[in-house]
Amino acid sequence: MQKSISSRCAELHRLLNSLEKLSFPYDPSKIPLNGIYFLFEKSELAHGTNRTVRVGTHTGANQLRSRLDQHFVHEKKDRSIFRKNIGRALLSKANDPFLGTWELDLTSSKAKRALLGKIDMTKQERNGGTKSFRPHPK
């Protein structure tokens, strides 16, 4: 007999909730170098356990700690497609002209240098984008 989606979901929640949980701020040495991360919301339940609200991974060898740092410690919209999409949706809903700026990728220092002075950095920071930038000479 094939399991229902609900029973599979419950099984996955029970499995994930049985794993060791860390909280922010966390000790980076407790994070493996590679893997998948799952985020739970303590106040939200699913199948009698903490509900999984986010799942993520990293690219490149030994980058999980760096990825968690990029996502949750030094939050920048260009390092998180989730954050970028949330910002995109909120700006679009508000019909905010800043949406065009939000779409710019400021990941590299070169891009930041090229766009410096063309972006309202106060609004960029307020919306979860790059928090600070000091151009470095080449």
A tleap script that builds the chain and sets N, CA, C and O, in Angstrom:
source leaprc.protein.ff14SB
mol = sequence {
  NMET GLN LYS SER ILE SER SER ARG CYS ALA
  GLU LEU HIE ARG LEU LEU ASN SER LEU GLU
  LYS LEU SER PHE PRO TYR ASP PRO SER LYS
  ILE PRO LEU ASN GLY ILE TYR PHE LEU PHE
  GLU LYS SER GLU LEU ALA HIE GLY THR ASN
  ARG THR VAL ARG VAL GLY THR HIE THR GLY
  ALA ASN GLN LEU ARG SER ARG LEU ASP GLN
  HIE PHE VAL HIE GLU LYS LYS ASP ARG SER
  ILE PHE ARG LYS ASN ILE GLY ARG ALA LEU
  LEU SER LYS ALA ASN ASP PRO PHE LEU GLY
  THR TRP GLU LEU ASP LEU THR SER SER LYS
  ALA LYS ARG ALA LEU LEU GLY LYS ILE ASP
  MET THR LYS GLN GLU ARG ASN GLY GLY THR
  LYS SER PHE ARG PRO HIE PRO CLYS
}
set mol.1.N position { 0.840 -1.183 0.000 }
set mol.1.CA position { 0.000 0.000 0.000 }
set mol.1.C position { 0.889 1.251 0.000 }
set mol.1.O position { 1.837 1.346 0.780 }
set mol.2.N position { 0.577 2.196 -0.871 }
set mol.2.CA position { 1.342 3.422 -0.997 }
set mol.2.C position { 0.976 4.386 0.129 }
set mol.2.O position { -0.194 4.544 0.476 }
set mol.3.N position { 2.011 5.033 0.697 }
set mol.3.CA position { 1.782 5.992 1.776 }
set mol.3.C position { 1.209 7.288 1.208 }
set mol.3.O position { 1.519 7.680 0.083 }
set mol.4.N position { 0.373 7.942 2.002 }
set mol.4.CA position { -0.175 9.232 1.591 }
set mol.4.C position { 0.902 10.309 1.737 }
set mol.4.O position { 1.895 10.125 2.441 }
set mol.5.N position { 0.684 11.421 1.064 }
set mol.5.CA position { 1.619 12.543 1.176 }
set mol.5.C position { 1.682 13.017 2.623 }
set mol.5.O position { 2.757 13.346 3.122 }
set mol.6.N position { 0.547 13.052 3.292 }
set mol.6.CA position { 0.509 13.499 4.680 }
set mol.6.C position { 1.336 12.584 5.583 }
set mol.6.O position { 2.054 13.067 6.458 }
set mol.7.N position { 1.242 11.276 5.379 }
set mol.7.CA position { 2.022 10.357 6.224 }
set mol.7.C position { 3.510 10.461 5.904 }
set mol.7.O position { 4.343 10.328 6.801 }
set mol.8.N position { 3.850 10.694 4.654 }
set mol.8.CA position { 5.267 10.899 4.293 }
set mol.8.C position { 5.795 12.183 4.917 }
set mol.8.O position { 6.921 12.222 5.413 }
set mol.9.N position { 4.979 13.232 4.890 }
set mol.9.CA position { 5.350 14.512 5.488 }
set mol.9.C position { 5.556 14.351 6.998 }
set mol.9.O position { 6.524 14.871 7.553 }
set mol.10.N position { 4.655 13.637 7.653 }
set mol.10.CA position { 4.766 13.396 9.094 }
set mol.10.C position { 6.046 12.611 9.407 }
set mol.10.O position { 6.753 12.917 10.367 }
set mol.11.N position { 6.329 11.608 8.593 }
set mol.11.CA position { 7.537 10.804 8.782 }
set mol.11.C position { 8.787 11.676 8.644 }
set mol.11.O position { 9.716 11.558 9.443 }
set mol.12.N position { 8.815 12.542 7.641 }
set mol.12.CA position { 9.952 13.437 7.435 }
set mol.12.C position { 10.099 14.405 8.606 }
set mol.12.O position { 11.213 14.629 9.079 }
set mol.13.N position { 8.995 14.982 9.081 }
set mol.13.CA position { 9.059 15.884 10.232 }
set mol.13.C position { 9.582 15.172 11.476 }
set mol.13.O position { 10.396 15.729 12.213 }
set mol.14.N position { 9.122 13.946 11.713 }
set mol.14.CA position { 9.616 13.198 12.879 }
set mol.14.C position { 11.122 12.928 12.752 }
set mol.14.O position { 11.867 13.070 13.721 }
set mol.15.N position { 11.552 12.544 11.571 }
set mol.15.CA position { 12.978 12.270 11.348 }
set mol.15.C position { 13.808 13.535 11.583 }
set mol.15.O position { 14.796 13.502 12.317 }
set mol.16.N position { 13.412 14.638 10.965 }
set mol.16.CA position { 14.170 15.880 11.103 }
set mol.16.C position { 14.173 16.386 12.535 }
set mol.16.O position { 15.187 16.902 13.004 }
set mol.17.N position { 13.061 16.248 13.234 }
set mol.17.CA position { 12.994 16.706 14.617 }
set mol.17.C position { 13.789 15.823 15.573 }
set mol.17.O position { 14.044 16.217 16.711 }
set mol.18.N position { 14.182 14.629 15.120 }
set mol.18.CA position { 14.985 13.749 15.975 }
set mol.18.C position { 16.478 14.101 15.915 }
set mol.18.O position { 17.264 13.630 16.737 }
set mol.19.N position { 16.858 14.928 14.943 }
set mol.19.CA position { 18.255 15.319 14.796 }
set mol.19.C position { 18.629 16.386 15.819 }
set mol.19.O position { 17.759 17.072 16.356 }
set mol.20.N position { 19.927 16.524 16.087 }
set mol.20.CA position { 20.386 17.576 16.992 }
set mol.20.C position { 20.014 18.938 16.408 }
set mol.20.O position { 20.168 19.180 15.211 }
set mol.21.N position { 19.524 19.819 17.276 }
set mol.21.CA position { 19.137 21.160 16.840 }
set mol.21.C position { 20.108 22.186 17.416 }
set mol.21.O position { 20.556 22.075 18.557 }
set mol.22.N position { 20.416 23.173 16.607 }
set mol.22.CA position { 21.235 24.295 17.037 }
set mol.22.C position { 20.380 25.546 16.944 }
set mol.22.O position { 19.417 25.589 16.177 }
set mol.23.N position { 20.722 26.553 17.714 }
set mol.23.CA position { 19.998 27.819 17.696 }
set mol.23.C position { 20.967 28.942 17.388 }
set mol.23.O position { 22.175 28.814 17.590 }
set mol.24.N position { 20.424 30.042 16.898 }
set mol.24.CA position { 21.248 31.222 16.646 }
set mol.24.C position { 21.421 31.988 17.938 }
set mol.24.O position { 20.441 32.128 18.670 }
set mol.25.N position { 22.577 32.488 18.266 }
set mol.25.CA position { 23.831 32.257 17.563 }
set mol.25.C position { 24.330 30.842 17.857 }
set mol.25.O position { 24.064 30.295 18.927 }
set mol.26.N position { 25.036 30.267 16.926 }
set mol.26.CA position { 25.506 28.891 17.062 }
set mol.26.C position { 27.031 28.849 17.043 }
set mol.26.O position { 27.690 29.794 16.609 }
set mol.27.N position { 27.566 27.750 17.517 }
set mol.27.CA position { 29.004 27.517 17.506 }
set mol.27.C position { 29.363 26.939 16.138 }
set mol.27.O position { 28.972 25.811 15.841 }
set mol.28.N position { 30.101 27.682 15.285 }
set mol.28.CA position { 30.417 27.193 13.943 }
set mol.28.C position { 31.103 25.824 13.928 }
set mol.28.O position { 30.975 25.077 12.958 }
set mol.29.N position { 31.823 25.499 14.992 }
set mol.29.CA position { 32.516 24.202 15.014 }
set mol.29.C position { 31.526 23.032 15.104 }
set mol.29.O position { 31.897 21.888 14.840 }
set mol.30.N position { 30.273 23.314 15.475 }
set mol.30.CA position { 29.261 22.256 15.534 }
set mol.30.C position { 28.597 22.009 14.178 }
set mol.30.O position { 27.820 21.067 14.021 }
set mol.31.N position { 28.907 22.860 13.205 }
set mol.31.CA position { 28.324 22.738 11.870 }
set mol.31.C position { 29.262 21.907 11.001 }
set mol.31.O position { 30.459 22.192 10.947 }
set mol.32.N position { 28.749 20.892 10.324 }
set mol.32.CA position { 29.612 20.126 9.424 }
set mol.32.C position { 30.067 20.999 8.249 }
set mol.32.O position { 29.471 22.042 7.982 }
set mol.33.N position { 31.097 20.580 7.565 }
set mol.33.CA position { 31.611 21.351 6.442 }
set mol.33.C position { 30.675 21.289 5.233 }
set mol.33.O position { 30.611 22.232 4.445 }
set mol.34.N position { 29.957 20.187 5.093 }
set mol.34.CA position { 29.048 19.987 3.967 }
set mol.34.C position { 27.725 19.456 4.485 }
set mol.34.O position { 27.686 18.774 5.510 }
set mol.35.N position { 26.637 19.765 3.783 }
set mol.35.CA position { 25.356 19.213 4.190 }
set mol.35.C position { 24.173 20.047 3.752 }
set mol.35.O position { 24.288 20.964 2.939 }
set mol.36.N position { 23.045 19.702 4.315 }
set mol.36.CA position { 21.774 20.382 4.069 }
set mol.36.C position { 21.311 20.920 5.412 }
set mol.36.O position { 21.441 20.238 6.428 }
set mol.37.N position { 20.773 22.136 5.431 }
set mol.37.CA position { 20.250 22.668 6.689 }
set mol.37.C position { 18.734 22.771 6.629 }
set mol.37.O position { 18.143 22.985 5.570 }
set mol.38.N position { 18.128 22.613 7.791 }
set mol.38.CA position { 16.682 22.699 7.960 }
set mol.38.C position { 16.409 23.707 9.063 }
set mol.38.O position { 17.030 23.649 10.124 }
set mol.39.N position { 15.501 24.615 8.829 }
set mol.39.CA position { 15.133 25.591 9.845 }
set mol.39.C position { 13.727 25.288 10.330 }
set mol.39.O position { 12.835 24.951 9.553 }
set mol.40.N position { 13.557 25.418 11.640 }
set mol.40.CA position { 12.269 25.170 12.279 }
set mol.40.C position { 11.807 26.450 12.948 }
set mol.40.O position { 12.616 27.296 13.330 }
set mol.41.N position { 10.521 26.580 13.083 }
set mol.41.CA position { 9.942 27.689 13.823 }
set mol.41.C position { 9.330 27.096 15.083 }
set mol.41.O position { 8.393 26.301 15.003 }
set mol.42.N position { 9.853 27.477 16.250 }
set mol.42.CA position { 9.400 26.892 17.512 }
set mol.42.C position { 7.899 27.040 17.735 }
set mol.42.O position { 7.261 26.157 18.308 }
set mol.43.N position { 7.345 28.148 17.285 }
set mol.43.CA position { 5.925 28.397 17.559 }
set mol.43.C position { 4.988 27.760 16.535 }
set mol.43.O position { 3.768 27.854 16.668 }
set mol.44.N position { 5.543 27.121 15.527 }
set mol.44.CA position { 4.710 26.497 14.494 }
set mol.44.C position { 4.881 24.979 14.536 }
set mol.44.O position { 6.002 24.471 14.550 }
set mol.45.N position { 3.768 24.273 14.556 }
set mol.45.CA position { 3.809 22.819 14.624 }
set mol.45.C position { 3.262 22.196 13.350 }
set mol.45.O position { 2.400 22.752 12.669 }
set mol.46.N position { 3.797 21.028 13.058 }
set mol.46.CA position { 3.291 20.210 11.952 }
set mol.46.C position { 3.447 18.756 12.369 }
set mol.46.O position { 4.543 18.327 12.730 }
set mol.47.N position { 2.381 18.009 12.323 }
set mol.47.CA position { 2.417 16.583 12.672 }
set mol.47.C position { 2.944 16.363 14.089 }
set mol.47.O position { 3.620 15.372 14.363 }
set mol.48.N position { 2.627 17.300 14.984 }
set mol.48.CA position { 3.027 17.166 16.379 }
set mol.48.C position { 4.481 17.491 16.660 }
set mol.48.O position { 4.967 17.216 17.757 }
set mol.49.N position { 5.188 18.069 15.701 }
set mol.49.CA position { 6.598 18.431 15.875 }
set mol.49.C position { 6.808 19.853 15.369 }
set mol.49.O position { 5.906 20.445 14.776 }
set mol.50.N position { 8.005 20.402 15.603 }
set mol.50.CA position { 8.321 21.721 15.054 }
set mol.50.C position { 8.234 21.661 13.535 }
set mol.50.O position { 8.761 20.744 12.905 }
set mol.51.N position { 7.562 22.649 12.958 }
set mol.51.CA position { 7.373 22.670 11.502 }
set mol.51.C position { 8.650 23.133 10.804 }
set mol.51.O position { 9.266 24.120 11.208 }
set mol.52.N position { 9.035 22.419 9.762 }
set mol.52.CA position { 10.164 22.815 8.931 }
set mol.52.C position { 9.718 23.994 8.080 }
set mol.52.O position { 8.760 23.885 7.315 }
set mol.53.N position { 10.420 25.132 8.214 }
set mol.53.CA position { 10.011 26.322 7.486 }
set mol.53.C position { 10.980 26.680 6.358 }
set mol.53.O position { 10.663 27.504 5.501 }
set mol.54.N position { 12.148 26.065 6.362 }
set mol.54.CA position { 13.128 26.375 5.329 }
set mol.54.C position { 14.127 25.244 5.201 }
set mol.54.O position { 14.514 24.628 6.194 }
set mol.55.N position { 14.544 24.973 3.973 }
set mol.55.CA position { 15.555 23.960 3.683 }
set mol.55.C position { 16.566 24.602 2.748 }
set mol.55.O position { 16.186 25.335 1.835 }
set mol.56.N position { 17.830 24.341 2.961 }
set mol.56.CA position { 18.845 24.917 2.082 }
set mol.56.C position { 20.101 24.092 2.042 }
set mol.56.O position { 20.277 23.150 2.815 }
set mol.57.N position { 20.971 24.461 1.127 }
set mol.57.CA position { 22.259 23.786 0.981 }
set mol.57.C position { 23.283 24.813 0.514 }
set mol.57.O position { 23.046 26.018 0.609 }
set mol.58.N position { 24.385 24.353 0.024 }
set mol.58.CA position { 25.473 25.239 -0.391 }
set mol.58.C position { 26.077 24.698 -1.680 }
set mol.58.O position { 25.818 23.561 -2.074 }
set mol.59.N position { 26.879 25.522 -2.325 }
set mol.59.CA position { 27.613 25.064 -3.502 }
set mol.59.C position { 29.085 25.048 -3.166 }
set mol.59.O position { 29.555 25.870 -2.379 }
set mol.60.N position { 29.807 24.132 -3.748 }
set mol.60.CA position { 31.239 24.043 -3.496 }
set mol.60.C position { 31.550 23.211 -2.266 }
set mol.60.O position { 30.738 23.096 -1.348 }
set mol.61.N position { 32.725 22.643 -2.266 }
set mol.61.CA position { 33.155 21.786 -1.160 }
set mol.61.C position { 33.391 22.605 0.099 }
set mol.61.O position { 33.958 23.697 0.053 }
set mol.62.N position { 32.948 22.061 1.217 }
set mol.62.CA position { 33.220 22.621 2.548 }
set mol.62.C position { 32.682 24.042 2.741 }
set mol.62.O position { 33.321 24.857 3.405 }
set mol.63.N position { 31.527 24.341 2.172 }
set mol.63.CA position { 30.988 25.700 2.220 }
set mol.63.C position { 29.741 25.874 3.079 }
set mol.63.O position { 29.157 26.958 3.098 }
set mol.64.N position { 29.324 24.831 3.789 }
set mol.64.CA position { 28.079 24.952 4.557 }
set mol.64.C position { 28.173 26.045 5.621 }
set mol.64.O position { 27.246 26.843 5.759 }
set mol.65.N position { 29.256 26.098 6.366 }
set mol.65.CA position { 29.396 27.123 7.412 }
set mol.65.C position { 29.357 28.527 6.807 }
set mol.65.O position { 28.712 29.429 7.341 }
set mol.66.N position { 30.048 28.692 5.699 }
set mol.66.CA position { 30.065 29.986 5.014 }
set mol.66.C position { 28.671 30.353 4.526 }
set mol.66.O position { 28.260 31.509 4.621 }
set mol.67.N position { 27.943 29.368 4.002 }
set mol.67.CA position { 26.593 29.616 3.488 }
set mol.67.C position { 25.655 30.051 4.608 }
set mol.67.O position { 24.868 30.981 4.430 }
set mol.68.N position { 25.729 29.392 5.752 }
set mol.68.CA position { 24.889 29.779 6.890 }
set mol.68.C position { 25.230 31.193 7.348 }
set mol.68.O position { 24.344 31.971 7.703 }
set mol.69.N position { 26.520 31.519 7.338 }
set mol.69.CA position { 26.961 32.858 7.711 }
set mol.69.C position { 26.387 33.893 6.738 }
set mol.69.O position { 25.907 34.946 7.157 }
set mol.70.N position { 26.440 33.587 5.436 }
set mol.70.CA position { 25.917 34.510 4.420 }
set mol.70.C position { 24.413 34.705 4.578 }
set mol.70.O position { 23.905 35.811 4.396 }
set mol.71.N position { 23.711 33.647 4.911 }
set mol.71.CA position { 22.255 33.715 5.004 }
set mol.71.C position { 21.752 34.362 6.277 }
set mol.71.O position { 20.804 35.147 6.244 }
set mol.72.N position { 22.379 34.040 7.404 }
set mol.72.CA position { 21.763 34.362 8.687 }
set mol.72.C position { 22.581 35.258 9.590 }
set mol.72.O position { 22.053 35.754 10.586 }
set mol.73.N position { 23.850 35.487 9.286 }
set mol.73.CA position { 24.663 36.362 10.124 }
set mol.73.C position { 24.916 37.673 9.381 }
set mol.73.O position { 24.653 38.753 9.911 }
set mol.74.N position { 25.417 37.578 8.180 }
set mol.74.CA position { 25.673 38.746 7.340 }
set mol.74.C position { 24.671 38.710 6.187 }
set mol.74.O position { 25.014 38.403 5.046 }
set mol.75.N position { 23.437 39.029 6.521 }
set mol.75.CA position { 22.317 38.869 5.581 }
set mol.75.C position { 22.425 39.842 4.417 }
set mol.75.O position { 22.487 41.056 4.608 }
set mol.76.N position { 22.447 39.292 3.216 }
set mol.76.CA position { 22.491 40.087 1.990 }
set mol.76.C position { 21.577 39.439 0.969 }
set mol.76.O position { 21.604 38.222 0.787 }
set mol.77.N position { 20.779 40.238 0.313 }
set mol.77.CA position { 19.792 39.701 -0.619 }
set mol.77.C position { 20.425 38.987 -1.802 }
set mol.77.O position { 19.813 38.068 -2.348 }
set mol.78.N position { 21.615 39.369 -2.216 }
set mol.78.CA position { 22.213 38.730 -3.382 }
set mol.78.C position { 22.858 37.384 -3.057 }
set mol.78.O position { 23.308 36.686 -3.966 }
set mol.79.N position { 22.910 37.014 -1.799 }
set mol.79.CA position { 23.449 35.716 -1.399 }
set mol.79.C position { 22.345 34.721 -1.075 }
set mol.79.O position { 22.621 33.584 -0.691 }
set mol.80.N position { 21.096 35.146 -1.228 }
set mol.80.CA position { 19.965 34.283 -0.882 }
set mol.80.C position { 18.833 34.484 -1.881 }
set mol.80.O position { 18.223 35.553 -1.919 }
set mol.81.N position { 18.553 33.484 -2.676 }
set mol.81.CA position { 17.450 33.594 -3.630 }
set mol.81.C position { 16.125 33.725 -2.881 }
set mol.81.O position { 15.199 34.374 -3.367 }
set mol.82.N position { 16.033 33.117 -1.712 }
set mol.82.CA position { 14.833 33.243 -0.882 }
set mol.82.C position { 14.624 34.710 -0.501 }
set mol.82.O position { 13.539 35.260 -0.690 }
set mol.83.N position { 15.668 35.333 0.035 }
set mol.83.CA position { 15.590 36.736 0.456 }
set mol.83.C position { 15.333 37.636 -0.759 }
set mol.83.O position { 14.546 38.580 -0.683 }
set mol.84.N position { 15.996 37.339 -1.867 }
set mol.84.CA position { 15.818 38.145 -3.069 }
set mol.84.C position { 14.366 38.067 -3.554 }
set mol.84.O position { 13.781 39.083 -3.929 }
set mol.85.N position { 13.788 36.862 -3.545 }
set mol.85.CA position { 12.409 36.697 -4.007 }
set mol.85.C position { 11.400 37.347 -3.070 }
set mol.85.O position { 10.406 37.908 -3.533 }
set mol.86.N position { 11.634 37.283 -1.772 }
set mol.86.CA position { 10.733 37.943 -0.810 }
set mol.86.C position { 10.764 39.453 -1.037 }
set mol.86.O position { 9.717 40.097 -1.101 }
set mol.87.N position { 11.960 40.012 -1.159 }
set mol.87.CA position { 12.086 41.448 -1.431 }
set mol.87.C position { 11.419 41.830 -2.737 }
set mol.87.O position { 10.735 42.850 -2.821 }
set mol.88.N position { 11.619 41.006 -3.756 }
set mol.88.CA position { 11.011 41.244 -5.071 }
set mol.88.C position { 9.482 41.280 -4.946 }
set mol.88.O position { 8.825 42.158 -5.505 }
set mol.89.N position { 8.932 40.319 -4.210 }
set mol.89.CA position { 7.470 40.246 -4.054 }
set mol.89.C position { 6.934 41.454 -3.291 }
set mol.89.O position { 5.921 42.032 -3.685 }
set mol.90.N position { 7.601 41.841 -2.203 }
set mol.90.CA position { 7.125 42.971 -1.404 }
set mol.90.C position { 7.219 44.289 -2.177 }
set mol.90.O position { 6.300 45.107 -2.134 }
set mol.91.N position { 8.334 44.487 -2.883 }
set mol.91.CA position { 8.491 45.709 -3.664 }
set mol.91.C position { 7.498 45.757 -4.824 }
set mol.91.O position { 6.961 46.817 -5.146 }
set mol.92.N position { 7.262 44.613 -5.442 }
set mol.92.CA position { 6.311 44.536 -6.550 }
set mol.92.C position { 4.893 44.828 -6.064 }
set mol.92.O position { 4.149 45.572 -6.702 }
set mol.93.N position { 4.529 44.235 -4.928 }
set mol.93.CA position { 3.190 44.453 -4.370 }
set mol.93.C position { 2.961 45.931 -4.063 }
set mol.93.O position { 1.866 46.455 -4.268 }
set mol.94.N position { 4.009 46.598 -3.571 }
set mol.94.CA position { 3.904 48.019 -3.229 }
set mol.94.C position { 4.086 48.911 -4.457 }
set mol.94.O position { 4.024 50.136 -4.355 }
set mol.95.N position { 4.309 48.290 -5.619 }
set mol.95.CA position { 4.571 49.043 -6.853 }
set mol.95.C position { 5.702 50.042 -6.626 }
set mol.95.O position { 5.645 51.182 -7.088 }
set mol.96.N position { 6.732 49.595 -5.907 }
set mol.96.CA position { 7.853 50.435 -5.515 }
set mol.96.C position { 8.882 50.497 -6.647 }
set mol.96.O position { 9.352 49.454 -7.102 }
set mol.97.N position { 9.236 51.687 -7.106 }
set mol.97.CA position { 10.210 51.806 -8.190 }
set mol.97.C position { 11.604 51.279 -7.806 }
set mol.97.O position { 12.455 51.084 -8.674 }
set mol.98.N position { 11.831 51.054 -6.516 }
set mol.98.CA position { 13.120 50.505 -6.066 }
set mol.98.C position { 13.314 49.073 -6.573 }
set mol.98.O position { 14.424 48.544 -6.521 }
set mol.99.N position { 12.246 48.450 -7.058 }
set mol.99.CA position { 12.332 47.084 -7.573 }
set mol.99.C position { 13.423 46.951 -8.641 }
set mol.99.O position { 14.149 45.957 -8.657 }
set mol.100.N position { 13.545 47.928 -9.521 }
set mol.100.CA position { 14.585 47.886 -10.554 }
set mol.100.C position { 15.974 47.824 -9.953 }
set mol.100.O position { 16.842 47.107 -10.452 }
set mol.101.N position { 16.186 48.572 -8.884 }
set mol.101.CA position { 17.479 48.540 -8.193 }
set mol.101.C position { 17.665 47.212 -7.470 }
set mol.101.O position { 18.762 46.653 -7.457 }
set mol.102.N position { 16.588 46.709 -6.870 }
set mol.102.CA position { 16.640 45.439 -6.134 }
set mol.102.C position { 17.117 44.300 -7.037 }
set mol.102.O position { 17.808 43.384 -6.589 }
set mol.103.N position { 16.739 44.373 -8.312 }
set mol.103.CA position { 17.098 43.309 -9.253 }
set mol.103.C position { 18.586 43.292 -9.575 }
set mol.103.O position { 19.090 42.290 -10.081 }
set mol.104.N position { 19.298 44.375 -9.294 }
set mol.104.CA position { 20.732 44.412 -9.579 }
set mol.104.C position { 21.483 43.466 -8.652 }
set mol.104.O position { 21.174 43.380 -7.464 }
set mol.105.N position { 22.457 42.763 -9.186 }
set mol.105.CA position { 23.264 41.831 -8.396 }
set mol.105.C position { 24.502 42.558 -7.902 }
set mol.105.O position { 25.374 42.925 -8.689 }
set mol.106.N position { 24.572 42.763 -6.603 }
set mol.106.CA position { 25.701 43.464 -5.995 }
set mol.106.C position { 26.636 42.505 -5.270 }
set mol.106.O position { 27.290 42.886 -4.299 }
set mol.107.N position { 26.700 41.272 -5.736 }
set mol.107.CA position { 27.537 40.273 -5.073 }
set mol.107.C position { 29.018 40.630 -5.173 }
set mol.107.O position { 29.736 40.579 -4.175 }
set mol.108.N position { 29.471 40.984 -6.351 }
set mol.108.CA position { 30.910 41.221 -6.542 }
set mol.108.C position { 31.283 42.668 -6.202 }
set mol.108.O position { 30.467 43.581 -6.326 }
set mol.109.N position { 32.514 42.850 -5.779 }
set mol.109.CA position { 33.024 44.199 -5.497 }
set mol.109.C position { 33.029 45.040 -6.764 }
set mol.109.O position { 32.786 46.245 -6.716 }
set mol.110.N position { 33.304 44.405 -7.894 }
set mol.110.CA position { 33.322 45.125 -9.168 }
set mol.110.C position { 31.947 45.731 -9.462 }
set mol.110.O position { 31.849 46.891 -9.862 }
set mol.111.N position { 30.891 44.946 -9.262 }
set mol.111.CA position { 29.529 45.442 -9.495 }
set mol.111.C position { 29.201 46.569 -8.523 }
set mol.111.O position { 28.596 47.568 -8.913 }
set mol.112.N position { 29.591 46.419 -7.274 }
set mol.112.CA position { 29.329 47.468 -6.280 }
set mol.112.C position { 30.033 48.763 -6.657 }
set mol.112.O position { 29.445 49.841 -6.568 }
set mol.113.N position { 31.298 48.660 -7.079 }
set mol.113.CA position { 32.043 49.860 -7.484 }
set mol.113.C position { 31.356 50.536 -8.676 }
set mol.113.O position { 31.220 51.759 -8.705 }
set mol.114.N position { 30.925 49.740 -9.652 }
set mol.114.CA position { 30.308 50.281 -10.866 }
set mol.114.C position { 28.978 50.972 -10.557 }
set mol.114.O position { 28.607 51.931 -11.234 }
set mol.115.N position { 28.264 50.492 -9.542 }
set mol.115.CA position { 26.923 51.020 -9.245 }
set mol.115.C position { 26.892 51.985 -8.066 }
set mol.115.O position { 25.849 52.565 -7.765 }
set mol.116.N position { 28.031 52.161 -7.398 }
set mol.116.CA position { 28.100 53.067 -6.259 }
set mol.116.C position { 27.648 54.462 -6.686 }
set mol.116.O position { 28.081 54.958 -7.726 }
set mol.117.N position { 26.809 55.080 -5.920 }
set mol.117.CA position { 26.299 56.403 -6.246 }
set mol.117.C position { 25.007 56.361 -7.049 }
set mol.117.O position { 24.309 57.370 -7.155 }
set mol.118.N position { 24.683 55.199 -7.615 }
set mol.118.CA position { 23.453 55.052 -8.395 }
set mol.118.C position { 22.367 54.345 -7.592 }
set mol.118.O position { 21.231 54.206 -8.044 }
set mol.119.N position { 22.739 53.899 -6.386 }
set mol.119.CA position { 21.810 53.118 -5.570 }
set mol.119.C position { 21.588 53.824 -4.234 }
set mol.119.O position { 22.532 54.311 -3.612 }
set mol.120.N position { 20.343 53.872 -3.807 }
set mol.120.CA position { 20.002 54.406 -2.490 }
set mol.120.C position { 20.382 53.322 -1.473 }
set mol.120.O position { 19.589 52.426 -1.187 }
set mol.121.N position { 21.607 53.414 -0.931 }
set mol.121.CA position { 22.119 52.368 -0.041 }
set mol.121.C position { 21.336 52.288 1.261 }
set mol.121.O position { 21.277 51.223 1.875 }
set mol.122.N position { 20.733 53.390 1.697 }
set mol.122.CA position { 19.907 53.350 2.908 }
set mol.122.C position { 18.701 52.452 2.674 }
set mol.122.O position { 18.362 51.620 3.516 }
set mol.123.N position { 18.055 52.626 1.524 }
set mol.123.CA position { 16.894 51.790 1.204 }
set mol.123.C position { 17.334 50.352 0.928 }
set mol.123.O position { 16.643 49.407 1.310 }
set mol.124.N position { 18.466 50.187 0.277 }
set mol.124.CA position { 19.007 48.852 0.004 }
set mol.124.C position { 19.196 48.091 1.312 }
set mol.124.O position { 18.802 46.931 1.426 }
set mol.125.N position { 19.804 48.754 2.299 }
set mol.125.CA position { 20.039 48.117 3.595 }
set mol.125.C position { 18.724 47.839 4.313 }
set mol.125.O position { 18.545 46.762 4.882 }
set mol.126.N position { 17.816 48.787 4.292 }
set mol.126.CA position { 16.526 48.639 4.973 }
set mol.126.C position { 15.740 47.450 4.418 }
set mol.126.O position { 14.970 46.825 5.147 }
set mol.127.N position { 15.925 47.138 3.154 }
set mol.127.CA position { 15.204 46.041 2.514 }
set mol.127.C position { 15.982 44.728 2.528 }
set mol.127.O position { 15.573 43.772 1.868 }
set mol.128.N position { 17.091 44.656 3.262 }
set mol.128.CA position { 17.814 43.389 3.387 }
set mol.128.C position { 18.936 43.209 2.396 }
set mol.128.O position { 19.444 42.100 2.229 }
set mol.129.N position { 19.333 44.280 1.735 }
set mol.129.CA position { 20.421 44.174 0.774 }
set mol.129.C position { 21.764 44.388 1.430 }
set mol.129.O position { 21.894 44.306 2.651 }
set mol.130.N position { 22.756 44.662 0.616 }
set mol.130.CA position { 24.117 44.902 1.088 }
set mol.130.C position { 24.087 45.956 2.184 }
set mol.130.O position { 23.547 47.046 1.995 }
set mol.131.N position { 24.673 45.625 3.335 }
set mol.131.CA position { 24.582 46.524 4.482 }
set mol.131.C position { 25.633 47.622 4.464 }
set mol.131.O position { 25.372 48.725 4.943 }
set mol.132.N position { 26.776 47.356 3.940 }
set mol.132.CA position { 27.783 48.403 3.860 }
set mol.132.C position { 28.744 48.058 2.740 }
set mol.132.O position { 28.922 46.893 2.384 }
set mol.133.N position { 29.344 49.069 2.208 }
set mol.133.CA position { 30.307 48.832 1.138 }
set mol.133.C position { 31.305 49.954 1.143 }
set mol.133.O position { 30.940 51.128 1.078 }
set mol.134.N position { 32.536 49.604 1.219 }
set mol.134.CA position { 33.620 50.556 1.080 }
set mol.134.C position { 34.434 50.101 -0.118 }
set mol.134.O position { 35.022 49.021 -0.080 }
set mol.135.N position { 34.485 50.894 -1.181 }
set mol.135.CA position { 35.240 50.445 -2.343 }
set mol.135.C position { 36.715 50.294 -2.024 }
set mol.135.O position { 37.310 51.124 -1.336 }
set mol.136.N position { 37.284 49.234 -2.529 }
set mol.136.CA position { 38.706 48.983 -2.355 }
set mol.136.C position { 39.400 49.241 -3.684 }
set mol.136.O position { 38.892 48.833 -4.728 }
set mol.137.N position { 40.547 49.909 -3.669 }
set mol.137.CA position { 41.247 50.133 -4.934 }
set mol.137.C position { 41.685 48.793 -5.533 }
set mol.137.O position { 41.968 47.836 -4.812 }
set mol.138.N position { 41.731 48.750 -6.840 }
set mol.138.CA position { 42.160 47.508 -7.518 }
set mol.138.C position { 43.601 47.208 -7.227 }
set mol.138.O position { 44.133 46.208 -7.709 }
savepdb mol mol.pdb
quit
